[in-house]
């Protein structure tokens, strides 16, 4: 079975955690003791119904306030597919958590409260999903039971969202589903209360959406994480380079180039789980041995010579600012990219993006918490990279404050 990673996003109280709880419960992916604990907690809180949001909101503060604060990951499976869910918070001050949860997703579920319609957080999360190259978006118009399952309300929200989404660059597929997470309408089973809706349920859509085209199998990339030298009698001369394939396909006999040194050699063998493989592709974790003895260490990158990555110290990138402290325009930070870590200085702030209009702001250039925009960086050593559009692994990085060790920004290389 293949794997689908998806994330939920939307404004606070739109019902993200309840939707995931309903999805897990109706698809028979909850244990009896879990449900007993949720039912008991619901009674203690005085909830009228069983609060399925408690299946994902595990922090004490989350249960007390009835909100999601941290990203919660949940795993479940159906006979057709395996799933990893990232339940992300809706509050504007936790937008950085949404970026973290969505960074590995293949699909994003954007929840819209049927009573409120498309609001600023809807636009913000949709833009972030587009920025992170999430090609599939499912807009779930939730709480349809509170508007008497009115088709006109649903149609108005679909029209408003399409008007906004027409300005997004990277979204390939947008689907709309009217649901009630509390009642279960159109979540796992088709709703009898909305006979006017002719589409599929949410779970059926998740099981059937095609996401196999999102891996880059053309440009071969292998960031080295560790050099394996067992020093044992059985593996006396073994020298393997361990890591996760970030793109393309590697086979024994392939000519490769090691960056940043530029030395060329051929792949001798590929190892995983104590066996030799005939090929390795993303996202497999393997150990590669080479025919020639080359000085390779953590942070180097093995690539095929016919599609080399970019190597340079001047980087232009879109960033989302995570820190409560504003950006220092000429500040020095630590940049972590794949398995490489270098010092970096912010050369220039090009513009910020107005989330509501998607217009570029070139006057107010101070980056504060959750601001998104484009900057230019200069690194202390060459960075071996691709554009984020070509490869999400070699095209992304995080910035770290050298004094506090706080992650202050996530970046997507242009």
C-alpha positions as CSV (number, residue, x, y, z in Angstrom):
1,X,0.0,0.0,0.0
2,X,1.2,3.5,-0.7
3,X,1.3,6.3,1.9
4,X,-0.5,9.6,1.9
5,X,0.6,12.4,4.2
6,X,-2.0,15.1,4.8
7,X,-2.4,18.0,7.0
8,X,-5.4,19.9,8.4
9,X,-5.5,23.7,8.5
10,X,-8.0,26.4,9.1
11,X,-9.0,29.0,11.6
12,X,-9.5,28.3,15.3
13,X,-12.7,26.4,16.2
14,X,-13.3,25.3,12.6
15,X,-13.3,21.7,13.8
16,X,-9.9,20.3,12.6
17,X,-9.4,18.0,15.6
18,X,-13.0,16.9,15.6
19,X,-12.8,16.0,12.0
20,X,-9.7,13.8,12.5
21,X,-11.4,12.2,15.5
22,X,-14.5,11.5,13.4
23,X,-12.3,10.1,10.6
24,X,-10.5,7.8,13.0
25,X,-13.7,6.7,14.8
26,X,-15.9,6.1,11.7
27,X,-13.1,4.3,9.9
28,X,-12.7,1.9,12.9
29,X,-9.2,3.1,13.6
30,X,-9.7,3.7,17.4
31,X,-9.2,1.3,20.3
32,X,-11.9,0.6,22.9
33,X,-9.8,1.9,25.7
34,X,-9.1,5.1,23.8
35,X,-12.8,5.7,23.3
36,X,-13.6,4.9,26.9
37,X,-11.0,7.5,28.0
38,X,-12.4,10.1,25.6
39,X,-16.0,9.4,26.8
40,X,-14.9,9.8,30.4
41,X,-13.0,13.1,29.7
42,X,-16.1,14.4,27.8
43,X,-18.3,13.7,30.8
44,X,-15.9,15.4,33.1
45,X,-15.8,18.5,30.9
46,X,-19.6,18.6,30.7
47,X,-19.7,18.2,26.9
48,X,-23.1,17.2,25.5
49,X,-21.6,14.8,23.0
50,X,-18.5,12.6,23.0
51,X,-15.7,15.1,22.1
52,X,-13.8,13.3,19.4
53,X,-11.3,16.2,19.3
54,X,-9.8,14.7,22.5
55,X,-8.4,11.8,20.3
56,X,-5.8,14.3,18.9
57,X,-5.6,17.1,21.4
58,X,-3.4,15.5,24.0
59,X,-1.7,18.4,25.8
60,X,-3.3,19.5,29.1
61,X,-3.5,23.1,27.9
62,X,-5.2,22.0,24.6
63,X,-7.9,20.1,26.5
64,X,-8.5,22.9,29.0
65,X,-8.9,25.6,26.3
66,X,-10.4,23.4,23.6
67,X,-7.8,24.4,21.0
68,X,-4.9,22.8,19.2
69,X,-1.5,24.3,20.1
70,X,1.1,21.8,18.9
71,X,1.2,19.7,15.8
72,X,-0.3,16.2,16.5
73,X,0.6,13.3,14.3
74,X,-1.9,10.4,13.9
75,X,-1.5,7.2,11.9
76,X,-4.2,5.0,10.5
77,X,-4.9,2.8,7.5
78,X,-7.7,1.5,5.4
79,X,-7.6,-1.5,3.0
80,X,-6.6,0.9,0.2
81,X,-4.0,3.2,1.7
82,X,-1.9,4.1,4.8
83,X,-2.2,7.7,6.2
84,X,-0.2,10.1,8.3
85,X,-2.2,13.0,9.6
86,X,-0.7,16.3,10.9
87,X,-3.3,18.1,12.9
88,X,-2.1,21.7,13.0
89,X,-3.3,24.6,15.1
90,X,-5.6,27.4,13.8
91,X,-4.5,30.4,16.0
92,X,-2.6,33.0,14.1
93,X,0.3,32.9,16.6
94,X,0.8,29.2,15.9
95,X,1.0,29.6,12.1
96,X,4.7,28.5,12.4
97,X,3.4,25.1,13.7
98,X,1.2,24.8,10.7
99,X,4.2,25.4,8.4
100,X,6.1,22.6,10.3
101,X,3.3,20.1,10.0
102,X,2.6,20.9,6.3
103,X,6.2,20.7,5.2
104,X,6.1,17.0,4.3
105,X,2.4,16.8,3.3
106,X,1.1,15.6,-0.1
107,X,-2.4,17.0,0.5
108,X,-3.9,19.8,2.7
109,X,-7.4,19.8,4.1
110,X,-8.5,23.4,4.6
111,X,-11.5,23.7,6.9
112,X,-14.0,26.5,6.6
113,X,-16.8,27.2,9.1
114,X,-20.0,27.3,7.1
115,X,-21.3,30.2,9.3
116,X,-18.2,32.4,8.8
117,X,-17.1,31.6,5.2
118,X,-13.6,32.4,3.8
119,X,-11.7,34.5,6.4
120,X,-8.1,35.7,6.8
121,X,-6.8,32.4,8.3
122,X,-8.3,30.5,5.4
123,X,-6.3,32.6,3.0
124,X,-3.2,32.4,5.1
125,X,-3.2,28.7,5.3
126,X,-4.0,28.2,1.6
127,X,-1.2,30.5,0.7
128,X,1.2,28.6,2.9
129,X,0.0,25.3,1.4
130,X,0.7,26.8,-2.1
131,X,4.1,28.1,-0.9
132,X,5.1,24.6,0.4
133,X,4.1,23.1,-3.0
134,X,1.2,21.0,-1.7
135,X,-0.4,20.3,-5.0
136,X,-3.8,18.9,-3.7
137,X,-6.2,20.9,-1.5
138,X,-9.5,19.7,-0.1
139,X,-11.7,22.5,1.1
140,X,-14.1,21.0,3.7
141,X,-17.0,23.3,4.5
142,X,-17.6,22.2,8.0
143,X,-20.6,22.7,10.4
144,X,-23.2,22.4,7.7
145,X,-25.6,21.1,10.3
146,X,-25.5,24.6,11.9
147,X,-26.8,26.2,8.6
148,X,-29.5,23.5,8.0
149,X,-27.4,21.9,5.3
150,X,-28.1,24.9,3.0
151,X,-26.7,24.4,-0.5
152,X,-26.7,28.2,-1.1
153,X,-24.3,28.8,1.9
154,X,-22.0,26.1,0.5
155,X,-22.1,27.4,-3.1
156,X,-21.2,31.0,-1.8
157,X,-18.2,29.7,0.1
158,X,-17.0,27.7,-3.0
159,X,-17.3,30.8,-5.2
160,X,-15.4,33.0,-2.7
161,X,-12.6,30.4,-2.2
162,X,-12.2,29.9,-6.0
163,X,-11.9,33.7,-6.4
164,X,-9.0,33.7,-3.9
165,X,-7.4,30.5,-5.1
166,X,-7.2,31.8,-8.7
167,X,-4.2,33.9,-7.5
168,X,-2.3,30.9,-6.1
169,X,0.6,29.6,-8.2
170,X,1.3,26.0,-7.3
171,X,-2.0,24.3,-6.5
172,X,-2.8,21.6,-9.1
173,X,-6.1,20.2,-7.7
174,X,-8.8,21.8,-5.5
175,X,-11.8,19.8,-4.3
176,X,-14.8,20.9,-2.2
177,X,-16.7,18.8,0.2
178,X,-19.6,19.9,2.5
179,X,-19.3,18.1,5.9
180,X,-20.3,18.0,9.5
181,X,-17.4,16.6,11.6
182,X,-19.6,16.5,14.7
183,X,-22.4,14.5,13.0
184,X,-20.3,12.6,10.6
185,X,-21.9,13.9,7.3
186,X,-19.7,13.2,4.3
187,X,-16.7,12.3,6.4
188,X,-16.5,8.5,6.0
189,X,-20.0,7.9,4.6
190,X,-22.2,9.9,2.2
191,X,-24.6,12.2,4.0
192,X,-28.4,11.7,3.7
193,X,-28.9,15.3,4.8
194,X,-27.2,16.7,1.7
195,X,-28.7,14.8,-1.3
196,X,-27.9,17.9,-3.5
197,X,-24.1,17.1,-3.1
198,X,-23.1,14.6,-5.8
199,X,-19.4,14.2,-4.9
200,X,-17.6,11.6,-2.8
201,X,-17.0,11.4,0.9
202,X,-13.8,12.8,2.4
203,X,-12.3,9.4,3.2
204,X,-13.0,8.1,-0.4
205,X,-11.3,11.1,-1.8
206,X,-8.2,10.6,0.5
207,X,-8.1,6.9,-0.6
208,X,-8.2,7.6,-4.3
209,X,-6.3,10.9,-4.9
210,X,-3.2,10.3,-7.0
211,X,0.0,11.7,-5.4
212,X,2.7,9.5,-7.1
213,X,3.9,12.4,-9.3
214,X,5.3,14.5,-6.4
215,X,8.7,12.8,-6.1
216,X,11.5,14.0,-8.4
217,X,12.9,10.8,-9.9
218,X,15.0,12.7,-12.6
219,X,17.6,14.6,-10.6
220,X,19.5,12.2,-8.4
221,X,20.4,13.6,-5.0
222,X,21.9,11.9,-2.0
223,X,22.9,14.1,1.0
224,X,25.5,12.2,3.2
225,X,24.4,11.9,6.8
226,X,27.1,9.6,8.1
227,X,30.2,7.6,7.1
228,X,30.0,4.0,8.1
229,X,33.3,2.3,9.1
230,X,32.4,-0.9,11.1
231,X,36.0,-1.9,11.9
232,X,35.0,-5.5,12.1
233,X,36.6,-8.7,10.7
234,X,33.5,-9.3,8.4
235,X,33.5,-5.7,7.1
236,X,37.2,-4.9,7.4
237,X,37.5,-2.5,4.4
238,X,33.9,-1.4,4.3
239,X,33.3,2.4,3.8
240,X,29.7,3.3,3.2
241,X,28.0,6.6,3.0
242,X,24.6,6.6,4.8
243,X,21.7,8.9,4.1
244,X,18.2,9.3,2.6
245,X,17.8,9.6,-1.1
246,X,16.4,13.0,-1.8
247,X,15.6,12.6,-5.5
248,X,16.3,10.5,-8.6
249,X,17.4,6.9,-8.9
250,X,20.8,5.4,-8.0
251,X,22.1,2.1,-9.3
252,X,25.4,0.3,-9.0
253,X,27.7,1.4,-11.9
254,X,26.2,4.9,-12.1
255,X,28.7,7.7,-12.6
256,X,28.3,10.2,-9.8
257,X,29.9,13.5,-8.7
258,X,30.6,14.4,-5.1
259,X,29.9,18.0,-4.2
260,X,31.4,20.4,-3.2
261,X,34.7,18.7,-4.0
262,X,33.7,17.9,-7.6
263,X,35.4,14.5,-7.7
264,X,33.8,11.9,-10.0
265,X,33.5,8.1,-9.4
266,X,31.1,5.2,-9.8
267,X,28.7,3.6,-7.4
268,X,30.0,0.2,-6.3
269,X,27.1,-1.2,-4.1
270,X,23.9,0.0,-2.4
271,X,23.0,-1.5,1.0
272,X,19.9,-1.5,3.1
273,X,18.7,-3.8,5.9
274,X,21.7,-6.0,5.5
275,X,21.0,-6.6,1.8
276,X,22.4,-5.3,-1.4
277,X,19.9,-3.4,-3.6
278,X,19.7,-3.1,-7.4
279,X,18.5,0.5,-7.1
280,X,17.7,3.2,-4.6
281,X,15.1,6.0,-4.9
282,X,13.4,8.6,-2.8
283,X,12.6,8.3,0.1
284,X,14.7,5.2,0.9
285,X,17.4,5.3,3.5
286,X,20.5,3.4,2.3
287,X,24.3,3.2,2.5
288,X,26.3,3.7,-0.8
289,X,29.8,2.5,-1.4
290,X,32.0,4.0,-4.2
291,X,34.7,2.5,-6.4
292,X,37.3,5.2,-5.5
293,X,38.5,6.4,-2.2
294,X,37.3,10.0,-1.9
295,X,37.2,12.2,1.2
296,X,33.5,12.5,1.9
297,X,31.9,13.6,5.1
298,X,28.6,14.6,6.6
299,X,27.1,17.5,4.6
300,X,28.5,16.5,1.2
301,X,26.1,15.5,-1.6
302,X,26.4,12.7,-4.1
303,X,24.7,13.5,-7.4
304,X,24.7,12.2,-11.0
305,X,26.9,14.2,-13.3
306,X,24.2,14.7,-16.0
307,X,21.9,16.7,-13.6
308,X,24.2,18.5,-11.2
309,X,22.8,20.7,-8.4
310,X,23.5,24.4,-8.0
311,X,26.5,25.3,-5.9
312,X,26.8,28.8,-4.5
313,X,27.0,31.1,-1.5
314,X,24.3,33.6,-2.6
315,X,20.8,32.3,-2.0
316,X,17.4,33.9,-2.7
317,X,14.5,32.4,-0.8
318,X,10.9,32.7,0.5
319,X,10.8,32.5,4.2
320,X,8.2,32.3,7.0
321,X,9.4,34.0,10.2
322,X,8.9,31.9,13.3
323,X,10.4,34.0,16.1
324,X,8.8,36.4,18.5
325,X,11.9,38.6,18.0
326,X,11.9,40.6,14.7
327,X,14.5,39.8,12.1
328,X,17.8,41.6,12.3
329,X,18.2,42.9,8.7
330,X,22.0,42.4,8.6
331,X,21.9,39.6,11.2
332,X,24.0,36.5,11.2
333,X,22.4,33.1,11.6
334,X,23.1,29.4,11.3
335,X,21.6,27.8,8.2
336,X,20.7,24.1,8.3
337,X,20.2,22.6,4.8
338,X,19.8,18.8,4.4
339,X,22.7,17.4,6.5
340,X,24.9,20.6,6.1
341,X,25.2,23.4,8.5
342,X,26.8,26.8,7.6
343,X,26.8,30.4,8.9
344,X,24.6,32.8,6.9
345,X,24.1,36.6,6.8
346,X,20.9,38.3,5.6
347,X,22.1,40.5,2.7
348,X,18.8,42.0,1.7
349,X,15.1,41.9,2.4
350,X,13.2,42.1,-0.9
351,X,9.6,42.2,0.1
352,X,6.9,40.8,2.3
353,X,3.6,39.2,1.2
354,X,0.2,40.6,2.2
355,X,-1.7,37.3,3.0
356,X,-5.1,38.8,2.1
357,X,-4.3,40.3,-1.2
358,X,-1.1,38.4,-2.1
359,X,0.4,41.8,-3.0
360,X,4.1,42.5,-2.4
361,X,4.9,45.0,0.4
362,X,8.1,46.8,-0.3
363,X,7.8,49.6,2.3
364,X,7.4,47.8,5.7
365,X,10.3,45.3,5.5
366,X,10.6,44.3,9.1
367,X,9.9,40.6,9.5
368,X,7.8,39.7,12.6
369,X,6.2,36.5,13.8
370,X,4.5,34.6,11.0
371,X,5.5,37.1,8.3
372,X,6.2,35.7,4.8
373,X,8.4,37.2,2.1
374,X,11.6,37.0,0.1
375,X,15.1,37.6,1.3
376,X,18.7,37.2,0.0
377,X,21.3,35.4,2.0
378,X,25.1,35.0,1.9
379,X,26.5,31.8,3.3
380,X,30.0,31.2,4.7
381,X,30.5,28.1,2.6
382,X,29.0,27.0,-0.7
383,X,25.5,25.5,-0.4
384,X,24.6,22.5,-2.7
385,X,21.0,23.1,-3.5
386,X,18.1,23.0,-6.0
387,X,15.1,25.3,-6.2
388,X,12.3,24.2,-3.8
389,X,10.1,23.9,-6.9
390,X,12.3,21.1,-8.2
391,X,13.1,19.3,-4.9
392,X,11.5,19.9,-1.5
393,X,14.4,18.4,0.4
394,X,17.4,20.1,-1.3
395,X,15.4,23.3,-1.8
396,X,14.5,23.9,1.9
397,X,16.3,25.1,5.0
398,X,15.8,26.5,8.5
399,X,17.5,29.5,10.0
400,X,18.7,29.3,13.7
401,X,19.7,32.1,16.0
402,X,23.3,31.4,17.0
403,X,22.9,32.9,20.4
404,X,19.7,31.3,21.6
405,X,19.6,28.2,19.3
406,X,16.0,29.1,18.5
407,X,14.7,28.2,15.0
408,X,13.7,31.6,13.7
409,X,12.6,30.8,10.1
410,X,11.9,28.2,7.5
411,X,13.0,28.9,3.9
412,X,12.2,27.7,0.4
413,X,15.0,28.4,-2.1
414,X,13.9,30.2,-5.3
